[in-house]
Amino acid sequence: MTELYLTENSSVYEKIEKLLKARIAEPFEILRTKNGKPYIGGDPLFFSLSHSGNVALIAISDKPVGVDLEIISNKSRKVILNSFSNEERAEIESERDFLKHWVVREAYIKMLGSTLAAKLKSLKFTDGVLYDGGQQVDCSCLCADGENFVYSLCVQSNNEKLPEITNL
C-alpha cells in the first residue's frame, strides 16, 4: 500500500502529521536518521516528502519509500548533465527529460536513506531503468509528469504500481 498526495507547500509538515495520525493509533514521534531521513519511531509505516516551489508531494507506504518532485523552471543543467553517462545524455532533449533522470535518482536515494554525495556517482538511469553500481535496482522506481512538474516514486518492492495522486 503506497499513497501519494499533492499539496501546496504551506504547512506541509502539519499535513504529514495529520495523514500519519489517521493511520497510527498510538502517539508517535518523527525522528531523523544520521543522514536526515525522517522516520516514525517504533512504527513500520514509512513516508517521504519533496517540495519544489509552492508544490509538495507526500508518499506514505508500508515499505521504505522515497519521492522527489521538481518544478519545470528552464534552469541551466549543464554542470549536472556533464556527470551523466553518454547514454543518458542521448535520452535528454528537454528540461522535462533531464528532470525525469534527476528525480528518479533523488527518490531512490531518499528511499535508501542515503545522501547525494554518497550515491549520485553510482547511479545511471537509461531506457526507464535505474542502475546502482551497474546493477538494476531491486525496487520499483516510477517516473511521471504533472502539468508543470516531474516526479518519481521509489518503493522497496518489485511490483509497486504508481498510485493515483490525491490532492490535499
DSSP file (Angstrom, degrees, kcal/mol; ACC not computed):
  #  RESIDUE AA STRUCTURE BP1 BP2  ACC     N-H-->O    O-->H-N    N-H-->O    O-->H-N    TCO  KAPPA ALPHA  PHI   PSI    X-CA   Y-CA   Z-CA
    1    1 A M              0   0    0      0, 0.0    61,-1.3     0, 0.0     2,-0.4   0.000 360.0 360.0 360.0 115.5    0.0    0.0    0.0
    2    2 A T  E     -A   61   0A   0     59,-0.2     2,-0.4   159,-0.1    59,-0.2  -0.998 360.0-165.9-129.1 133.7    1.5    3.3   -1.1
    3    3 A E  E     -A   60   0A   0     57,-3.1    57,-2.2    -2,-0.4     2,-0.4  -0.909   2.7-159.7-118.6 145.9   -0.4    6.6   -1.1
    4    4 A L  E     -Ab  59 165A   0    160,-0.6   162,-2.7    -2,-0.4     2,-0.4  -0.993   6.6-170.4-131.1 129.4    0.7    9.8   -2.9
    5    5 A Y  E     -Ab  58 166A   0     53,-2.9    53,-2.7    -2,-0.4     2,-0.5  -0.973   8.5-159.4-126.0 131.5   -0.5   13.3   -2.0
    6    6 A L  E     +Ab  57 167A   0    160,-2.3   162,-2.7    -2,-0.4     2,-0.3  -0.917  29.5 149.4-106.6 133.1    0.0   16.5   -3.9
    7    7 A T  E     -A   56   0A   0     49,-2.5    49,-3.0    -2,-0.5     2,-0.1  -0.941  50.6 -79.4-151.9 170.1   -0.5   19.7   -1.9
    8    8 A E  E     -A   55   0A   0     -2,-0.3    47,-0.3    47,-0.2    46,-0.1  -0.484  44.5-119.9 -70.4 152.3    0.6   23.3   -1.6
    9    9 A N  S >  S+     0   0    0     45,-2.0     3,-1.3    -2,-0.1     4,-0.2   0.701  82.5 104.7 -70.7 -20.0    4.0   23.6    0.2
   10   10 A S  T 3  S-     0   0    0     44,-0.3    -2,-0.1     1,-0.3    46,-0.1  -0.408  96.2  -2.4 -67.6 137.9    2.5   25.7    3.0
   11   11 A S  T 3> S+     0   0    0     -2,-0.1     4,-1.8     1,-0.1    -1,-0.3   0.772  84.1 150.7  55.3  32.1    2.0   23.9    6.3
   12   12 A V  H <>  +     0   0    0     -3,-1.3     4,-2.2     1,-0.2     5,-0.1   0.850  66.2  54.1 -66.1 -34.1    3.2   20.7    4.7
   13   13 A Y  H  > S+     0   0    0      1,-0.2     4,-2.2     2,-0.2    -1,-0.2   0.870 108.0  50.0 -69.1 -34.9    4.7   19.2    8.0
   14   14 A E  H  > S+     0   0    0     -3,-0.2     4,-2.1     2,-0.2    -1,-0.2   0.878 109.6  52.5 -66.0 -37.2    1.3   19.7    9.7
   15   15 A K  H  X S+     0   0    0     -4,-1.8     4,-2.3     2,-0.2    -2,-0.2   0.898 108.1  50.6 -65.1 -40.8   -0.3   17.9    6.7
   16   16 A I  H  X S+     0   0    0     -4,-2.2     4,-2.6     1,-0.2     5,-0.2   0.944 109.8  50.0 -62.0 -47.3    2.1   15.0    7.1
   17   17 A E  H  X S+     0   0    0     -4,-2.2     4,-2.7     1,-0.2    -2,-0.2   0.897 110.3  50.6 -59.2 -40.3    1.3   14.7   10.8
   18   18 A K  H  X S+     0   0    0     -4,-2.1     4,-1.4     2,-0.2    -1,-0.2   0.924 111.4  47.9 -64.0 -44.0   -2.4   14.7   10.1
   19   19 A L  H  < S+     0   0    0     -4,-2.3     4,-0.4     1,-0.2    -2,-0.2   0.905 114.6  46.3 -62.7 -41.5   -2.0   12.0    7.5
   20   20 A L  H >X S+     0   0    0     -4,-2.6     4,-1.8     1,-0.2     3,-1.7   0.901 107.1  56.5 -69.6 -40.7    0.1    9.8    9.8
   21   21 A K  H 3< S+     0   0    0     -4,-2.7    -1,-0.2     1,-0.3    -2,-0.2   0.826 101.7  58.4 -60.6 -30.6   -2.2   10.3   12.8
   22   22 A A  T 3< S+     0   0    0     -4,-1.4    -1,-0.3     1,-0.2    -2,-0.2   0.664 115.6  35.7 -71.6 -14.8   -5.1    8.9   10.7
   23   23 A R  T <4 S+     0   0    0     -3,-1.7     2,-0.5    -4,-0.4    -2,-0.2   0.597 108.9  64.9-112.7 -17.0   -3.0    5.7   10.2
   24   24 A I     <  -     0   0    0     -4,-1.8    -1,-0.2     1,-0.1     4,-0.1  -0.943  57.3-166.4-117.1 119.5   -1.2    5.3   13.5
   25   25 A A  S    S+     0   0    0     -2,-0.5    -1,-0.1    -3,-0.1     3,-0.1   0.884  70.3  62.4 -72.2 -39.5   -3.3    4.6   16.6
   26   26 A E  S    S-     0   0    0      1,-0.1    -2,-0.0     0, 0.0     2,-0.0  -0.450  99.6 -89.5 -86.2 157.2   -0.6    5.3   19.2
   27   27 A P        -     0   0    0      0, 0.0     2,-0.3     0, 0.0    -1,-0.1  -0.375  54.1-169.4 -59.0 145.5    1.2    8.5   19.8
   28   28 A F        -     0   0    0     -4,-0.1     2,-0.4    -3,-0.1    14,-0.1  -0.904  19.7-140.6-138.7 165.0    4.3    8.7   17.7
   29   29 A E        -     0   0    0     12,-0.4    12,-2.5    -2,-0.3     2,-0.7  -0.994  16.0-135.1-128.7 134.9    7.5   10.7   17.2
   30   30 A I  E     +D   40   0B   0     -2,-0.4    10,-0.2    10,-0.2     2,-0.2  -0.813  34.0 178.7 -89.1 119.5    9.1   11.7   13.9
   31   31 A L  E     -D   39   0B   0      8,-3.2     8,-2.4    -2,-0.7     2,-0.4  -0.561  19.6-130.2-111.1 176.2   12.8   11.1   14.2
   32   32 A R  E     -D   38   0B   0      6,-0.3     5,-0.1    -2,-0.2     2,-0.0  -0.991  12.6-129.6-132.5 141.4   15.7   11.5   11.7
   33   33 A T    >   -     0   0    0      4,-2.3     3,-1.9    -2,-0.4    80,-0.0  -0.224  44.4 -92.2 -73.3 174.6   18.5    9.2   10.7
   34   34 A K  T 3  S+     0   0    0      1,-0.3    -1,-0.1     2,-0.1    -2,-0.0   0.773 131.1  52.7 -61.2 -24.9   22.1   10.4   10.8
   35   35 A N  T 3  S-     0   0    0     78,-0.2    -1,-0.3     2,-0.1    78,-0.1   0.423 124.0-105.0 -89.9   0.6   21.6   11.4    7.1
   36   36 A G    <   +     0   0    0     -3,-1.9    -2,-0.1     1,-0.3    78,-0.1   0.448  68.1 148.7  94.8   0.9   18.5   13.3    7.9
   37   37 A K        -     0   0    0     76,-0.2    -4,-2.3    -5,-0.1    -1,-0.3  -0.550  44.7-129.8 -71.5 125.9   15.8   10.9    6.6
   38   38 A P  E     +D   32   0B   0      0, 0.0     9,-0.3     0, 0.0     2,-0.3  -0.496  35.5 165.4 -75.6 145.5   12.6   11.3    8.7
   39   39 A Y  E     -D   31   0B   0     -8,-2.4    -8,-3.2    -2,-0.2     2,-0.6  -0.966  39.9-104.1-151.6 165.8   11.0    8.2   10.1
   40   40 A I  E >   -D   30   0B   0      5,-0.6     3,-1.6    -2,-0.3   -10,-0.2  -0.845  39.4-120.8 -98.3 119.2    8.5    7.2   12.7
   41   41 A G  T 3  S-     0   0    0    -12,-2.5   -12,-0.4    -2,-0.6    -1,-0.0  -0.394  89.7  -4.9 -61.3 122.9   10.0    5.8   15.9
   42   42 A G  T 3  S+     0   0    0     -2,-0.2    -1,-0.3     1,-0.2   -14,-0.0   0.592 109.4 104.6  74.7  12.7    8.8    2.3   16.6
   43   43 A D    <   -     0   0    0     -3,-1.6    -3,-0.3     2,-0.2    -1,-0.2  -0.979  65.9-140.0-129.7 141.1    6.3    2.0   13.7
   44   44 A P  S    S+     0   0    0      0, 0.0     2,-0.4     0, 0.0    -3,-0.1   0.231  70.0 109.5 -83.6  17.6    6.5    0.2   10.4
   45   45 A L        -     0   0    0     -5,-0.1    -5,-0.6    15,-0.0     2,-0.3  -0.769  52.9-160.3 -92.1 138.5    4.9    3.0    8.4
   46   46 A F  E     +C   61   0A   0     15,-3.2    15,-2.8    -2,-0.4     2,-0.3  -0.849  10.8 178.8-118.3 152.4    7.2    4.9    6.0
   47   47 A F  E     -C   60   0A   0     -9,-0.3     2,-0.3    -2,-0.3    13,-0.2  -0.984   9.3-167.1-149.1 160.7    6.9    8.3    4.5
   48   48 A S  E     -C   59   0A   0     11,-2.1    11,-2.7    -2,-0.3     2,-0.4  -0.987   6.4-158.8-147.2 151.1    8.8   10.7    2.2
   49   49 A L  E     +C   58   0A   0     -2,-0.3     2,-0.3     9,-0.2     9,-0.2  -0.984   9.7 176.3-134.2 141.1    8.4   14.4    1.3
   50   50 A S  E     -C   57   0A   0      7,-2.2     7,-3.1    -2,-0.4     2,-0.4  -0.993   5.6-177.5-140.2 142.1    9.5   16.5   -1.6
   51   51 A H  E     +C   56   0A   0     -2,-0.3     2,-0.3     5,-0.2     5,-0.2  -0.999   8.4 175.2-141.3 145.9    8.8   20.1   -2.3
   52   52 A S  E >   -C   55   0A   0      3,-2.5     3,-2.0    -2,-0.4     2,-0.2  -0.964  67.0 -32.5-147.8 125.4    9.7   22.5   -5.1
   53   53 A G  T 3  S-     0   0    0     -2,-0.3     0, 0.0     1,-0.2     0, 0.0  -0.438 126.0 -25.7  60.6-131.0    8.4   26.0   -5.4
   54   54 A N  T 3  S+     0   0    0     -2,-0.2   -45,-2.0    -3,-0.1     2,-0.4   0.225 120.8  90.6 -99.2  14.8    4.9   26.1   -3.9
   55   55 A V  E <   -AC   8  52A   0     -3,-2.0    -3,-2.5   -47,-0.3     2,-0.3  -0.886  51.6-173.4-114.2 141.5    4.2   22.4   -4.6
   56   56 A A  E     -AC   7  51A   0    -49,-3.0   -49,-2.5    -2,-0.4     2,-0.4  -0.971   9.6-156.9-132.5 149.5    4.8   19.4   -2.3
   57   57 A L  E     -AC   6  50A   0     -7,-3.1    -7,-2.2    -2,-0.3     2,-0.4  -0.995   8.8-167.8-127.1 130.4    4.5   15.7   -2.7
   58   58 A I  E     -AC   5  49A   0    -53,-2.7   -53,-2.9    -2,-0.4     2,-0.4  -0.972   0.8-167.2-121.3 130.7    4.0   13.3    0.2
   59   59 A A  E     -AC   4  48A   0    -11,-2.7   -11,-2.1    -2,-0.4     2,-0.4  -0.963   3.1-174.3-116.3 136.3    4.3    9.5   -0.1
   60   60 A I  E     +AC   3  47A   0    -57,-2.2   -57,-3.1    -2,-0.4     2,-0.3  -0.998  17.3 159.3-127.6 133.1    3.1    7.1    2.7
   61   61 A S  E     -AC   2  46A   0    -15,-2.8   -15,-3.2    -2,-0.4   -59,-0.2  -0.965  52.2-126.9-150.0 161.6    3.8    3.4    2.4
   62   62 A D  S    S+     0   0    0    -61,-1.3   -60,-0.1    -2,-0.3   -15,-0.1   0.352 101.2  54.3 -89.2   4.5    4.1    0.2    4.4
   63   63 A K  S    S-     0   0    0    -62,-0.3   -17,-0.2   -17,-0.1    -2,-0.1  -0.905 110.9 -73.6-129.2 158.9    7.6   -0.3    2.7
   64   64 A P        -     0   0    0      0, 0.0    92,-2.5     0, 0.0     2,-0.3  -0.299  62.8-175.8 -52.4 136.5   10.6    2.0    2.6
   65   65 A V  E     -E  155   0C   0     90,-0.2     2,-0.3   -18,-0.2    90,-0.2  -0.968  21.5-171.2-141.6 149.3    9.7    4.8    0.2
   66   66 A G  E     -E  154   0C   0     88,-2.4    88,-2.9    -2,-0.3     2,-0.4  -0.995   7.4-174.5-140.7 143.9   11.3    7.9   -1.5
   67   67 A V  E     -E  153   0C   0     -2,-0.3     2,-0.3    86,-0.2    86,-0.2  -0.991   3.0-176.3-137.7 145.2    9.7   10.6   -3.5
   68   68 A D  E     -E  152   0C   0     84,-2.1    84,-2.5    -2,-0.4     2,-0.4  -0.998   0.3-175.9-141.9 145.0   11.1   13.6   -5.4
   69   69 A L  E     -E  151   0C   0     -2,-0.3     2,-0.4    82,-0.2    82,-0.2  -0.998   1.6-172.7-138.5 137.0    9.3   16.4   -7.3
   70   70 A E  E     -E  150   0C   0     80,-2.5    80,-2.2    -2,-0.4     2,-0.2  -0.996  20.7-132.7-134.9 131.2   10.9   19.2   -9.4
   71   71 A I  E     -E  149   0C   0     -2,-0.4     2,-0.6    78,-0.2    78,-0.3  -0.576  30.9-113.5 -74.3 139.2    9.1   22.1  -11.0
   72   72 A I        +     0   0    0     76,-2.6    -1,-0.1    -2,-0.2    24,-0.0  -0.673  51.6 155.8 -75.4 119.6   10.0   22.8  -14.6
   73   73 A S        -     0   0    0     -2,-0.6    -1,-0.2     2,-0.1    -2,-0.0   0.364  53.8-117.9-132.2   2.4   11.8   26.1  -14.5
   74   74 A N        +     0   0    0      1,-0.2     2,-0.2     3,-0.0    -2,-0.1   0.828  55.7 161.2  59.0  34.7   14.1   26.2  -17.5
   75   75 A K        -     0   0    0      1,-0.1     2,-0.4     2,-0.0    -1,-0.2  -0.488  48.9-100.1 -77.5 154.8   17.2   26.4  -15.4
   76   76 A S        +     0   0    0     -2,-0.2     3,-0.1     1,-0.1    -1,-0.1  -0.643  38.1 179.0 -75.1 131.4   20.5   25.5  -17.0
   77   77 A R     >  +     0   0    0     -2,-0.4     4,-3.1     1,-0.1     5,-0.2   0.116  41.1 119.1-118.6  17.7   21.5   22.0  -16.0
   78   78 A K  H  > S+     0   0    0      1,-0.2     4,-1.7     2,-0.2    -1,-0.1   0.868  72.7  52.1 -57.6 -42.5   24.8   21.8  -17.9
   79   79 A V  H  4 S+     0   0    0      1,-0.2     4,-0.4     2,-0.2    -1,-0.2   0.940 116.8  38.3 -62.7 -47.8   27.0   21.2  -14.9
   80   80 A I  H >4 S+     0   0    0      1,-0.2     3,-1.8     2,-0.2     4,-0.3   0.897 111.6  59.2 -69.4 -39.9   25.0   18.3  -13.6
   81   81 A L  H >< S+     0   0    0     -4,-3.1     3,-1.6     1,-0.3    -1,-0.2   0.821  95.2  64.6 -60.0 -31.3   24.3   17.0  -17.1
   82   82 A N  T 3< S+     0   0    0     -4,-1.7    -1,-0.3     1,-0.3    -2,-0.2   0.733  96.4  57.4 -64.6 -21.2   28.1   16.6  -17.6
   83   83 A S  T <  S+     0   0    0     -3,-1.8    -1,-0.3    -4,-0.4    -2,-0.2   0.527  90.1  93.9 -87.1  -4.9   28.1   14.0  -14.8
   84   84 A F  S <  S-     0   0    0     -3,-1.6    40,-0.1    -4,-0.3    37,-0.0  -0.491  84.7-101.0 -83.5 157.1   25.6   11.8  -16.6
   85   85 A S     >  -     0   0    0     -2,-0.2     4,-2.6     1,-0.1     5,-0.2  -0.249  30.9-108.1 -71.2 163.8   26.6    9.0  -18.9
   86   86 A N  H  > S+     0   0    0      1,-0.2     4,-1.9     2,-0.2     5,-0.1   0.882 121.1  54.5 -59.3 -38.9   26.7    9.3  -22.7
   87   87 A E  H  > S+     0   0    0      2,-0.2     4,-0.8     1,-0.2    -1,-0.2   0.902 110.3  46.1 -63.0 -40.9   23.6    7.0  -22.9
   88   88 A E  H >> S+     0   0    0      1,-0.2     3,-1.1     2,-0.2     4,-0.7   0.933 110.3  51.9 -67.4 -45.7   21.7    9.2  -20.5
   89   89 A R  H >< S+     0   0    0     -4,-2.6     3,-0.7     1,-0.3    -1,-0.2   0.846 104.1  58.6 -60.9 -32.7   22.7   12.4  -22.3
   90   90 A A  H 3< S+     0   0    0     -4,-1.9    -1,-0.3     1,-0.2    -2,-0.2   0.779 106.0  49.8 -66.5 -25.9   21.4   11.0  -25.6
   91   91 A E  H << S+     0   0    0     -3,-1.1     2,-0.8    -4,-0.8    -1,-0.2   0.601  93.4  87.8 -85.2 -12.8   18.0   10.5  -24.0
   92   92 A I    <<  +     0   0    0     -4,-0.7     3,-0.1    -3,-0.7    -1,-0.1  -0.785  35.4 145.4-100.1 109.0   17.8   14.1  -22.7
   93   93 A E        +     0   0    0     -2,-0.8     2,-0.3     1,-0.1    -1,-0.2   0.477  67.8  21.9-115.5  -8.4   16.3   16.5  -25.2
   94   94 A S  S  > S-     0   0    0      1,-0.1     4,-2.3     0, 0.0     5,-0.1  -0.926  84.1 -98.9-149.9 170.9   14.5   18.9  -22.8
   95   95 A E  H  > S+     0   0    0     -2,-0.3     4,-3.0     1,-0.2     5,-0.2   0.890 123.0  56.7 -63.1 -37.3   14.4   20.0  -19.2
   96   96 A R  H  > S+     0   0    0      2,-0.2     4,-1.8     1,-0.2    -1,-0.2   0.917 107.5  48.2 -59.5 -43.5   11.5   17.6  -18.6
   97   97 A D  H  > S+     0   0    0      2,-0.2     4,-1.6     1,-0.2    -2,-0.2   0.930 112.2  49.2 -61.6 -45.3   13.7   14.7  -19.9
   98   98 A F  H  X S+     0   0    0     -4,-2.3     4,-1.9     1,-0.2    -2,-0.2   0.935 109.0  52.2 -58.7 -46.5   16.5   15.9  -17.6
   99   99 A L  H  X S+     0   0    0     -4,-3.0     4,-3.4     1,-0.2     5,-0.3   0.845 103.8  56.9 -63.5 -33.6   14.2   16.1  -14.6
  100  100 A K  H  X S+     0   0    0     -4,-1.8     4,-1.4     1,-0.2    -1,-0.2   0.924 109.6  46.2 -60.7 -42.6   13.0   12.6  -15.1
  101  101 A H  H  X S+     0   0    0     -4,-1.6     4,-0.8    -3,-0.2    -2,-0.2   0.846 117.6  44.8 -66.8 -33.0   16.6   11.4  -14.9
  102  102 A W  H  X S+     0   0    0     -4,-1.9     4,-2.3     2,-0.2     3,-0.3   0.936 109.8  50.3 -77.8 -49.0   17.2   13.6  -11.8
  103  103 A V  H  X S+     0   0    0     -4,-3.4     4,-2.8     1,-0.2     5,-0.2   0.832 106.2  55.6 -66.0 -31.8   14.0   12.9   -9.8
  104  104 A V  H  X S+     0   0    0     -4,-1.4     4,-2.0    -5,-0.3    -1,-0.2   0.896 109.2  48.5 -67.3 -36.7   14.4    9.1  -10.0
  105  105 A R  H  X S+     0   0    0     -4,-0.8     4,-2.6    -3,-0.3    -2,-0.2   0.954 113.6  46.1 -62.2 -50.6   17.9    9.4   -8.6
  106  106 A E  H  X S+     0   0    0     -4,-2.3     4,-2.5     1,-0.2    -2,-0.2   0.914 112.6  49.6 -60.9 -44.8   16.7   11.6   -5.7
  107  107 A A  H  X S+     0   0    0     -4,-2.8     4,-2.4     1,-0.2    -1,-0.2   0.905 112.2  48.5 -63.0 -41.0   13.7    9.4   -4.9
  108  108 A Y  H  X S+     0   0    0     -4,-2.0     4,-2.2    -5,-0.2    -2,-0.2   0.923 111.3  49.4 -64.3 -45.0   15.9    6.3   -4.9
  109  109 A I  H  X>S+     0   0    0     -4,-2.6     5,-2.1     1,-0.2     4,-1.3   0.901 111.8  49.3 -61.7 -41.3   18.4    7.9   -2.6
  110  110 A K  H  <5S+     0   0    0     -4,-2.5    -1,-0.2     2,-0.2    -2,-0.2   0.905 108.3  53.4 -64.4 -41.2   15.7    9.1   -0.2
  111  111 A M  H  <5S+     0   0    0     -4,-2.4    -2,-0.2     1,-0.2    -1,-0.2   0.908 111.9  45.4 -59.5 -41.5   14.2    5.6   -0.2
  112  112 A L  H  <5S-     0   0    0     -4,-2.2    -1,-0.2    -5,-0.1    -2,-0.2   0.742 108.1-126.3 -71.9 -23.6   17.6    4.2    0.8
  113  113 A G  T  <5 +     0   0    0     -4,-1.3   -76,-0.2    -3,-0.2   -78,-0.2   0.740  68.7 127.8  79.2  24.0   18.1    6.9    3.4
  114  114 A S      < -     0   0    0     -5,-2.1     2,-0.3    -6,-0.2    -1,-0.1  -0.077  56.4-107.7 -96.1-162.9   21.4    7.8    1.8
  115  115 A T     >  -     0   0    0      1,-0.1     4,-2.0    -3,-0.1     5,-0.3  -0.916  18.2-118.7-129.8 157.0   22.9   11.1    0.5
  116  116 A L  H  > S+     0   0    0     -2,-0.3     4,-2.5     1,-0.2     5,-0.3   0.914 115.3  55.6 -57.5 -43.3   23.5   12.6   -2.9
  117  117 A A  H  4 S+     0   0    0      1,-0.2     4,-0.3     2,-0.2    -1,-0.2   0.870 112.3  42.2 -59.6 -37.1   27.2   12.8   -2.1
  118  118 A A  H  4 S+     0   0    0     -3,-0.2    -1,-0.2     1,-0.1    -2,-0.2   0.824 129.7  20.4 -79.9 -31.7   27.4    9.0   -1.3
  119  119 A K  H >X S+     0   0    0     -4,-2.0     3,-1.5     2,-0.1     4,-0.6   0.694  92.8  89.2-114.9 -22.7   25.2    7.7   -4.1
  120  120 A L  G >< S+     0   0    0     -4,-2.5     3,-1.3    -5,-0.3    -3,-0.1   0.855  89.6  50.4 -55.0 -44.5   25.0   10.1   -7.1
  121  121 A K  G 34 S+     0   0    0     -5,-0.3    -1,-0.3     1,-0.3    -2,-0.1   0.721 107.5  54.7 -69.2 -19.8   28.0    8.9   -9.0
  122  122 A S  G <4 S+     0   0    0     -3,-1.5    11,-3.0    -4,-0.1    12,-0.6   0.509  92.8  92.0 -90.7  -3.0   27.0    5.2   -8.8
  123  123 A L  E <<  +G  132   0D   0     -3,-1.3     2,-0.3    -4,-0.6     9,-0.2  -0.701  45.2 173.6 -99.9 145.2   23.5    5.8  -10.4
  124  124 A K  E     -G  131   0D   0      7,-2.0     7,-3.3    -2,-0.3     2,-0.5  -0.986  12.1-163.8-146.1 135.5   22.5    5.6  -14.0
  125  125 A F  E     +G  130   0D   0     -2,-0.3     2,-0.4     5,-0.2     5,-0.2  -0.932  24.0 154.1-126.4 106.2   19.0    5.9  -15.5
  126  126 A T  E >   +G  129   0D   0      3,-2.0     3,-2.1    -2,-0.5   -38,-0.1  -0.985  63.8   2.4-135.0 145.8   18.6    4.7  -19.1
  127  127 A D  T 3  S-     0   0    0     -2,-0.4    -1,-0.1     1,-0.3     3,-0.1   0.808 129.6 -58.4  51.4  34.1   15.6    3.3  -21.0
  128  128 A G  T 3  S+     0   0    0      1,-0.2     2,-0.4    -3,-0.1    -1,-0.3   0.627 114.4 113.9  76.3  13.4   13.4    3.9  -18.0
  129  129 A V  E <   -G  126   0D   0     -3,-2.1    -3,-2.0     7,-0.0     2,-0.4  -0.963  57.2-142.3-121.8 134.4   15.6    1.6  -15.7
  130  130 A L  E     -G  125   0D   0     -2,-0.4     7,-2.3    -5,-0.2     2,-0.4  -0.805  16.0-166.2 -97.0 134.0   17.7    2.8  -12.8
  131  131 A Y  E     -GH 124 136D   0     -7,-3.3    -7,-2.0    -2,-0.4     2,-0.5  -0.938   8.1-163.7-119.3 141.9   21.1    1.2  -12.1
  132  132 A D  E >  S-GH 123 135D   0      3,-3.1     3,-1.5    -2,-0.4    -9,-0.2  -0.976  82.4 -13.6-125.6 115.2   23.1    1.4   -9.0
  133  133 A G  T 3  S-     0   0    0    -11,-3.0   -10,-0.1    -2,-0.5    -1,-0.1   0.821 130.2 -54.6  63.0  30.5   26.8    0.4   -9.3
  134  134 A G  T 3  S+     0   0    0    -12,-0.6     2,-0.4     1,-0.2    -1,-0.3   0.333 118.4 106.9  86.5  -7.4   26.0   -1.2  -12.7
  135  135 A Q  E <  S-H  132   0D   0     -3,-1.5    -3,-3.1     1,-0.0    -1,-0.2  -0.863  78.8-108.4-107.3 138.3   23.2   -3.4  -11.3
  136  136 A Q  E     -H  131   0D   0     -2,-0.4    -5,-0.3    -5,-0.2    -7,-0.0  -0.412  47.1-105.0 -59.9 134.6   19.5   -2.8  -11.9
  137  137 A V        -     0   0    0     -7,-2.3     2,-1.0     1,-0.1    -7,-0.1  -0.286  19.4-129.5 -66.3 148.9   18.0   -1.6   -8.6
  138  138 A D  S    S+     0   0    0     -3,-0.1     2,-0.3     2,-0.1    -1,-0.1  -0.503  79.4  64.3 -98.6  62.2   15.9   -4.1   -6.7
  139  139 A C  S    S-     0   0    0     -2,-1.0     2,-0.6    17,-0.1    17,-0.2  -0.951  90.9 -85.0-164.0 174.7   12.8   -1.9   -6.2
  140  140 A S  E     +F  155   0C   0     15,-2.5    15,-2.5    17,-0.7     2,-0.5  -0.866  40.9 178.9 -95.8 119.5   10.1   -0.1   -8.1
  141  141 A C  E     -F  154   0C   0     -2,-0.6     2,-0.4    13,-0.2    13,-0.2  -0.981   7.2-179.4-121.9 119.1   11.1    3.3   -9.4
  142  142 A L  E     -F  153   0C   0     11,-2.8    11,-2.3    -2,-0.5     2,-0.3  -0.937  11.7-161.0-124.9 139.7    8.5    5.1  -11.3
  143  143 A C  E     +F  152   0C   0     -2,-0.4     2,-0.3     9,-0.2     9,-0.2  -0.895  15.2 168.2-117.4 149.1    8.5    8.5  -13.1
  144  144 A A  E     -F  151   0C   0      7,-2.5     7,-2.6    -2,-0.3     2,-0.4  -0.978  26.9-119.0-153.4 164.7    5.6   10.6  -14.2
  145  145 A D  E     -F  150   0C   0     -2,-0.3     5,-0.2     5,-0.2     2,-0.2  -0.851  17.1-168.0-108.4 141.3    4.7   14.1  -15.4
  146  146 A G        -     0   0    0      3,-3.6     5,-0.0    -2,-0.4     0, 0.0  -0.527  48.5 -86.3-106.0-174.7    2.5   16.7  -13.9
  147  147 A E  S    S+     0   0    0      1,-0.2     3,-0.0    -2,-0.2    -1,-0.0   0.939 122.0   1.4 -60.9 -48.0    1.3   19.8  -15.7
  148  148 A N  S    S+     0   0    0     -3,-0.0   -76,-2.6   -75,-0.0     2,-0.3   0.054 129.0  55.6-129.6  25.0    4.4   21.8  -14.7
  149  149 A F  E     -E   71   0C   0    -78,-0.3    -3,-3.6   -76,-0.0     2,-0.4  -0.958  61.7-139.1-149.9 167.3    6.5   19.3  -12.8
  150  150 A V  E     -EF  70 145C   0    -80,-2.2   -80,-2.5    -2,-0.3     2,-0.3  -0.977  25.1-178.1-127.3 141.7    8.1   15.9  -12.9
  151  151 A Y  E     -EF  69 144C   0     -7,-2.6    -7,-2.5    -2,-0.4     2,-0.3  -0.958  12.6-159.5-141.3 161.0    8.1   13.4  -10.1
  152  152 A S  E     -EF  68 143C   0    -84,-2.5   -84,-2.1    -2,-0.3     2,-0.4  -0.988   2.1-161.2-139.3 148.8    9.3   10.0   -9.1
  153  153 A L  E     -EF  67 142C   0    -11,-2.3   -11,-2.8    -2,-0.3     2,-0.5  -0.999   5.5-170.5-129.2 127.7    8.4    7.4   -6.5
  154  154 A C  E     -EF  66 141C   0    -88,-2.9   -88,-2.4    -2,-0.4     2,-0.4  -0.987   7.5-179.1-120.4 129.0   10.7    4.6   -5.4
  155  155 A V  E     -EF  65 140C   0    -15,-2.5     2,-2.9    -2,-0.5   -15,-2.5  -0.981  38.3-116.4-128.9 137.4    9.3    1.8   -3.2
  156  156 A Q  S    S+     0   0    0    -92,-2.5     2,-0.3    -2,-0.4   -17,-0.1  -0.409  87.3  90.9 -73.9  72.3   11.2   -1.1   -1.8
  157  157 A S  S    S-     0   0    0     -2,-2.9   -17,-0.7   -94,-0.1     3,-0.4  -0.950  70.3-140.2-161.7 145.0    9.1   -3.6   -3.8
  158  158 A N  S    S+     0   0    0     -2,-0.3   -19,-0.1   -19,-0.2   -17,-0.1   0.526  99.5  40.8 -91.1  -4.6    9.4   -5.1   -7.2
  159  159 A N  S    S+     0   0    0    -19,-0.1     2,-0.3     2,-0.1    -1,-0.2   0.054  74.9 139.0-131.9  28.7    5.8   -4.9   -8.2
  160  160 A E        -     0   0    0     -3,-0.4     2,-0.3    -5,-0.2    -5,-0.1  -0.585  39.0-149.5 -77.7 131.9    4.6   -1.5   -6.9
  161  161 A K        -     0   0    0     -2,-0.3  -159,-0.1  -159,-0.0    -2,-0.1  -0.757  30.4 -97.7 -98.0 149.1    2.3    0.4   -9.3
  162  162 A L        -     0   0    0     -2,-0.3     3,-0.1   -19,-0.1    -1,-0.0  -0.515  44.8-136.0 -66.4 117.3    2.3    4.2   -9.4
  163  163 A P        -     0   0    0      0, 0.0     2,-0.1     0, 0.0  -160,-0.1  -0.334  23.5 -96.6 -73.0 157.7   -0.7    5.2   -7.2
  164  164 A E        -     0   0    0      1,-0.1  -160,-0.6    -2,-0.0     2,-0.4  -0.446  43.3-111.6 -66.1 146.1   -3.0    7.9   -8.2
  165  165 A I  E     -b    4   0A   0     -2,-0.1     2,-0.5  -162,-0.1  -160,-0.2  -0.691  25.4-151.7 -82.9 131.7   -2.2   11.3   -6.7
  166  166 A T  E     -b    5   0A   0   -162,-2.7  -160,-2.3    -2,-0.4     2,-0.4  -0.904  13.7-134.5-100.4 129.2   -4.7   12.6   -4.2
  167  167 A N  E      b    6   0A   0     -2,-0.5  -160,-0.2  -162,-0.2  -162,-0.0  -0.703 360.0 360.0 -84.2 131.0   -4.9   16.4   -3.9
  168  168 A L              0   0    0   -162,-2.7  -161,-0.2    -2,-0.4    -1,-0.1   0.398 360.0 360.0 -97.2 360.0   -4.9   17.7   -0.4
